[in-house]
């Protein structure tokens, strides 16, 4: 097989709940305290993956993490039964489903040693995510264990917050050719924290051995963060030679665009003007939290949430765009409402890796038949509903743990991932 882009989606875990833990994530805050539907959430995510395969794309998975995270609670001197509600909720969080925050990835064609580099994100800004990286790192080191082709790095040390590929874009003539890597960081978001630190981004670029002439560090606009764009992938997405972004995404868009055109002269910038789609509508609909993908025929499609279709200003602009002669030719709405209600769209659910699938542990790659088996386990074992008061219920916790064990055993990973 040849080098190609593989989308690794996080399977939504059986503890999926709406605790409203993510400051700056408007959807998460808006739905705090609501009843979640873990089974429906996971099945929606599986259907999105199935749709990607039917588009002709390569698909991988990451597993949910063991919840509750009893090891993390022990380090805090407590356990599930005695933890304060907000600490218990953090220990039960299923937020590792958003694989865009798992790591930052630089393909072999961009790095000094000719290997694909992955740096696991530390996620130190948010307590409920800060304890994800050890289990994420374990999965990355299994999936990409061939050290002839991959290097998997430890997280960047605190206090430099790193939230992975959600703040990283790569542009190139094609996936397999040398690219330009764009690291987007924040400084301030008014009432909301900026989650990606510029020093973390610089450290990742150094660790990956990137060419400084083909590496850009770009500041996200204060307006975007304050409006609820807690990650860059809420206001911009890139694929091969195309950048698709909101007019207000970057602090100095003119400087960024000029530098990008110098580094990659073939770049096409598709900018959505604020006069047509406001930041509020872009963020509410997750227009940019979409998978911009190259189809087998060479055309590009935008896999985006159905919320974009239901937001009149957004859909009008998109329909006019694809009717024109631009690089994005197809719109593919997908239903990931359970993820969206907690603040993550199609792009949040996946980590992009450009590599040869033959070099990756096959247990982390899927086809439709393998997804059928995963869906059957989800349908049988995942809880149907979780209300906030359920998080201390011993029967629910036992079911969550058994669900995880059943899935991991089914995928023949129990010998490697049992906590």
C-alpha positions in Angstrom: 0.0 0.0 0.0 1.1 3.6 -0.5 1.3 6.6 1.7 -2.2 8.2 2.2 -4.1 10.1 4.8 -5.8 8.0 7.4 -8.4 9.4 9.8 -8.3 7.9 13.2 -11.6 8.5 15.0 -12.1 8.2 18.7 -14.8 5.6 19.6 -17.2 7.5 22.0 -16.9 5.8 25.4 -19.6 4.4 27.6 -19.1 7.1 30.2 -20.1 9.9 27.7 -21.9 12.5 29.8 -22.7 16.3 30.0 -20.9 17.7 33.0 -20.0 21.0 31.4 -16.4 20.8 32.3 -14.8 22.7 29.4 -14.6 26.5 30.0 -14.8 28.4 26.8 -16.7 25.6 25.0 -20.1 27.1 24.6 -21.9 23.9 23.6 -20.4 22.1 26.6 -21.6 24.8 28.9 -25.0 25.1 27.3 -25.8 21.4 27.8 -24.2 21.0 31.3 -26.5 18.8 33.4 -28.5 17.4 30.5 -29.0 13.6 30.1 -26.5 12.1 27.7 -27.0 9.1 25.4 -23.7 7.2 25.2 -25.0 4.4 23.0 -26.5 6.8 20.5 -23.3 8.9 20.6 -21.0 6.0 19.8 -23.3 4.6 17.1 -23.3 8.1 15.5 -19.5 8.2 15.5 -19.4 4.7 14.0 -21.8 5.8 11.2 -19.5 8.8 10.5 -16.6 6.4 10.1 -18.6 4.1 7.9 -19.5 7.1 5.7 -15.8 8.0 5.4 -15.0 4.4 4.2 -17.8 4.6 1.6 -16.2 7.9 0.4 -13.1 5.8 -0.4 -11.1 7.1 2.6 -8.8 5.1 4.9 -10.1 4.8 8.5 -8.6 4.0 11.9 -9.8 4.1 15.5 -8.7 4.9 19.0 -10.4 3.2 21.9 -12.2 4.9 24.7 -10.2 5.2 27.9 -10.7 3.3 31.2 -13.3 5.2 33.2 -13.5 6.2 36.0 -9.8 7.0 36.1 -9.1 5.6 39.5 -5.4 6.1 39.3 -5.9 9.8 38.8 -8.3 9.9 41.7 -5.8 8.1 43.9 -3.2 10.7 43.1 -5.7 13.3 44.4 -6.2 11.3 47.6 -9.7 10.2 46.8 -11.9 7.6 45.0 -15.1 7.6 43.1 -17.3 7.3 46.2 -15.7 10.1 48.1 -14.6 12.6 45.4 -16.3 15.9 45.1 -18.9 16.0 42.2 -16.7 18.0 39.9 -13.7 15.8 40.5 -15.7 12.7 40.0 -17.1 14.1 36.8 -13.6 14.8 35.6 -12.5 11.2 36.4 -15.5 9.9 34.4 -15.0 12.2 31.3 -15.2 10.5 27.9 -13.5 13.5 26.2 -10.7 11.4 24.8 -13.2 10.6 22.0 -12.1 13.9 20.4 -9.0 12.4 18.8 -8.0 15.7 17.2 -6.6 16.5 20.7 -4.7 13.2 21.0 -1.5 14.4 19.4 0.2 16.5 16.8 1.4 14.6 13.7 4.1 15.5 11.2 4.4 13.1 8.2 7.7 11.6 7.2 8.0 13.9 4.2 8.2 16.9 6.5 10.7 15.7 9.1 14.5 15.7 9.2 14.9 12.0 9.8 12.3 10.9 7.3 10.0 9.3 10.0 6.5 10.3 11.0 6.5 12.0 14.3 3.7 12.2 16.8 3.7 14.2 20.1 1.0 13.3 22.5 -0.9 16.4 23.7 -0.6 17.3 27.4 -4.0 19.0 27.7 -3.0 20.6 30.9 -5.4 23.5 30.7 -8.5 21.5 31.6 -8.4 19.2 34.6 -10.8 16.6 33.0 -8.5 16.2 30.0 -5.1 16.6 31.8 -5.1 12.9 32.8 -5.8 11.6 29.3 -2.3 11.5 27.9 -0.9 8.4 29.6 -3.6 6.2 28.1 -3.4 8.0 24.8 0.3 7.6 24.7 -0.1 3.9 25.3 -2.4 3.6 22.3 -0.1 5.7 20.1 2.9 3.5 21.0 1.0 0.4 20.0 -0.5 1.7 16.8 2.7 3.3 15.6 5.2 0.8 17.2 7.4 0.4 14.1 10.3 2.6 15.0 11.7 2.4 11.5 8.9 4.6 10.4 7.4 6.3 13.5 8.6 8.3 16.5 6.1 8.8 19.4 7.1 11.6 21.8 6.2 12.2 25.4 4.0 15.2 26.1 5.4 18.8 26.3 6.0 19.6 30.0 3.7 21.9 31.9 2.9 24.7 32.1 3.0 25.0 28.3 -0.5 23.9 27.3 -0.6 21.7 24.2 -3.9 20.5 22.7 -2.7 18.6 19.7 -3.8 18.7 16.1 -6.8 20.8 16.9 -4.4 23.8 16.7 -2.2 22.4 13.9 -2.8 22.5 10.1 -0.7 21.1 7.3 -0.8 22.2 3.7 1.0 20.6 0.7 0.6 20.0 -3.0 -0.5 16.5 -2.0 -0.5 14.4 1.2 2.7 12.6 0.3 4.8 15.6 -0.7 6.7 17.9 1.7 4.3 20.3 3.4 4.0 23.5 5.3 3.0 23.0 8.9 1.0 25.7 10.6 0.8 25.9 14.4 -1.9 28.1 15.8 -1.6 29.5 19.3 -3.6 31.8 21.5 -2.8 34.6 24.0 -6.1 35.7 25.5 -9.8 35.1 25.0 -11.3 37.5 27.4 -13.2 35.4 29.9 -12.0 32.2 28.3 -8.5 30.7 28.5 -6.3 30.3 25.4 -5.4 26.6 25.4 -2.5 26.4 23.0 0.8 27.9 24.2 3.2 29.2 21.6 6.1 27.6 23.4 4.4 24.2 23.2 4.0 24.6 19.5 7.6 25.6 19.0 8.8 22.6 21.1 6.7 20.2 19.0 8.2 21.7 15.8 11.7 21.2 17.1 11.1 17.6 18.3 9.6 16.7 14.9 12.7 18.1 13.1 10.7 20.5 10.9 12.2 22.9 8.4 11.9 26.4 9.9 11.3 27.8 6.4 8.3 25.6 6.1 6.9 26.0 9.6 4.6 28.9 10.6 3.4 30.0 14.0 0.2 31.9 13.8 -1.8 33.6 16.5 -5.5 32.9 16.8 -7.6 36.1 17.1 -8.8 37.2 20.5 -12.3 37.7 18.9 -12.4 34.0 17.9 -11.5 32.7 21.3 -13.9 35.1 23.0 -16.6 33.9 20.7 -16.1 30.3 21.7 -13.4 29.1 19.3 -11.5 27.3 22.0 -9.4 25.5 19.3 -8.3 26.7 15.9 -10.3 23.9 14.2 -13.5 25.6 15.2 -12.6 28.5 12.8 -10.3 27.0 10.2 -9.4 23.7 8.5 -6.8 22.8 5.8 -6.3 19.9 3.4 -3.5 19.5 0.9 -3.3 22.9 -0.9 -6.5 24.4 0.4 -7.1 26.5 3.5 -10.7 27.0 4.5 -11.1 29.7 7.2 -13.3 32.3 8.7 -12.3 35.9 8.0 -11.8 36.5 11.8 -9.9 33.3 12.6 -6.4 34.8 12.9 -4.9 37.9 14.7 -2.9 38.9 11.6 -4.5 37.1 8.7 -2.8 39.3 6.0 0.6 38.5 7.4 -0.3 34.8 7.7 -1.7 34.5 4.2 1.4 36.3 2.7 3.8 34.0 4.5 1.8 30.9 3.5 1.8 31.9 -0.1 5.6 32.3 0.0 6.0 28.9 1.6 3.4 27.2 -0.6 2.8 29.1 -3.8 0.1 26.7 -5.0 -2.1 27.4 -1.9 -5.8 28.2 -2.4 -7.4 30.2 0.4 -11.1 29.9 0.7 -12.2 32.6 3.2 -15.7 32.9 4.6 -16.5 36.6 5.1 -18.0 37.7 8.4 -20.6 39.7 6.5 -22.0 36.4 5.1 -21.4 34.1 8.2 -20.9 35.6 11.6 -18.5 34.1 14.1 -21.5 33.2 16.2 -23.1 31.3 13.4 -19.8 29.6 12.4 -19.2 28.5 16.0 -22.8 27.5 16.6 -22.9 25.3 13.5 -19.3 24.1 13.6 -19.0 25.0 10.0 -15.2 24.7 10.2 -15.0 21.8 12.5 -15.4 19.6 9.5 -13.3 17.0 7.7 -11.9 18.6 4.6 -10.9 15.5 2.6 -9.5 14.5 -0.8 -11.7 11.9 -2.5 -10.2 9.1 -4.7 -11.1 11.1 -7.8 -8.9 14.0 -6.6 -11.9 16.3 -5.7 -12.4 17.7 -2.2 -15.4 17.2 0.1 -16.4 18.8 3.3 -17.8 16.3 5.9 -19.6 18.6 8.2 -22.3 18.4 11.0 -26.0 18.5 10.1 -26.1 21.7 12.3 -24.4 23.5 9.5 -27.2 22.5 7.1 -29.7 23.8 9.7 -28.1 27.2 10.0 -29.5 29.3 7.1 -26.7 31.7 6.6 -24.1 28.9 6.7 -25.9 26.6 4.3 -26.6 29.5 1.8 -22.9 30.3 1.7 -21.9 26.7 1.4 -24.3 26.0 -1.4 -23.0 29.1 -3.3 -19.5 28.0 -2.8 -19.9 24.5 -4.2 -21.9 25.9 -7.1 -18.8 27.9 -8.1 -15.5 26.8 -9.5 -13.6 26.5 -6.2 -11.6 23.5 -4.9 -14.3 22.2 -2.5 -16.9 20.5 -4.6 -19.1 18.4 -2.3 -20.9 18.8 1.0 -21.4 15.7 3.2 -23.6 16.4 6.3 -23.3 13.8 9.1 -25.3 13.4 12.3 -23.0 13.6 15.4 -25.4 15.4 17.6 -24.4 13.8 20.8 -20.8 14.8 20.3 -21.8 18.3 19.1 -23.9 18.8 22.3 -20.7 18.4 24.3 -18.7 20.7 22.0 -17.0 18.4 19.4 -17.9 18.1 15.7 -16.6 15.8 12.9 -13.1 17.3 12.9 -12.8 16.9 16.7 -13.5 13.2 16.5 -10.5 12.4 14.2 -6.7 12.6 14.1 -5.2 12.7 10.6 -2.1 10.6 10.0 -0.3 10.5 6.6 1.4 7.2 6.4 1.4 3.8 4.8 -1.3 1.7 6.4 0.9 -1.4 6.1 3.2 0.1 8.7 0.5 0.6 11.3 -0.8 -2.0 13.8 -3.8 -3.5 12.0 -5.8 -3.6 15.2 -6.2 0.1 14.9 -7.5 0.1 11.3 -11.1 -0.7 10.4 -13.3 -1.6 7.5 -17.1 -1.8 7.5 -17.1 -5.4 8.7 -14.9 -4.5 11.7 -17.2 -1.5 12.4 -20.2 -3.9 12.4 -18.6 -5.9 15.2 -17.8 -2.7 17.2 -21.3 -1.4 16.7 -22.8 -4.7 18.0 -20.8 -4.4 21.2 -21.9 -0.8 21.6 -25.5 -1.6 21.0 -25.4 -4.4 23.6 -23.2 -2.9 26.4 -23.1 0.9 26.2 -25.5 2.6 28.6 -28.5 4.2 26.9 -28.7 7.3 29.2 -26.5 8.9 31.8 -27.9 11.7 34.0 -25.5 13.8 36.2 -26.6 12.2 39.4 -25.8 8.7 37.9 -22.0 9.3 38.0 -21.8 8.0 41.5 -23.9 4.9 40.9 -22.0 1.7 41.4 -24.1 -0.3 39.0 -23.4 2.3 36.2 -19.7 2.3 36.9 -19.6 -1.5 36.8 -21.4 -1.4 33.4 -19.0 1.2 32.0 -16.0 -0.9 33.1 -17.5 -4.1 31.6 -18.4 -2.3 28.3 -14.8 -1.1 28.0 -13.3 -4.6 28.8 -15.6 -6.2 26.3 -14.6 -3.9 23.4 -10.9 -4.1 24.2 -11.1 -7.9 24.3 -13.0 -8.0 21.0 -10.3 -5.9 19.3 -7.6 -8.2 20.8 -6.0 -5.4 22.7 -6.7 -6.6 26.2 -3.2 -7.9 26.7 -1.8 -4.4 26.0 -4.3 -1.9 27.3 -5.7 -3.3 30.6 -5.0 -0.5 33.2 
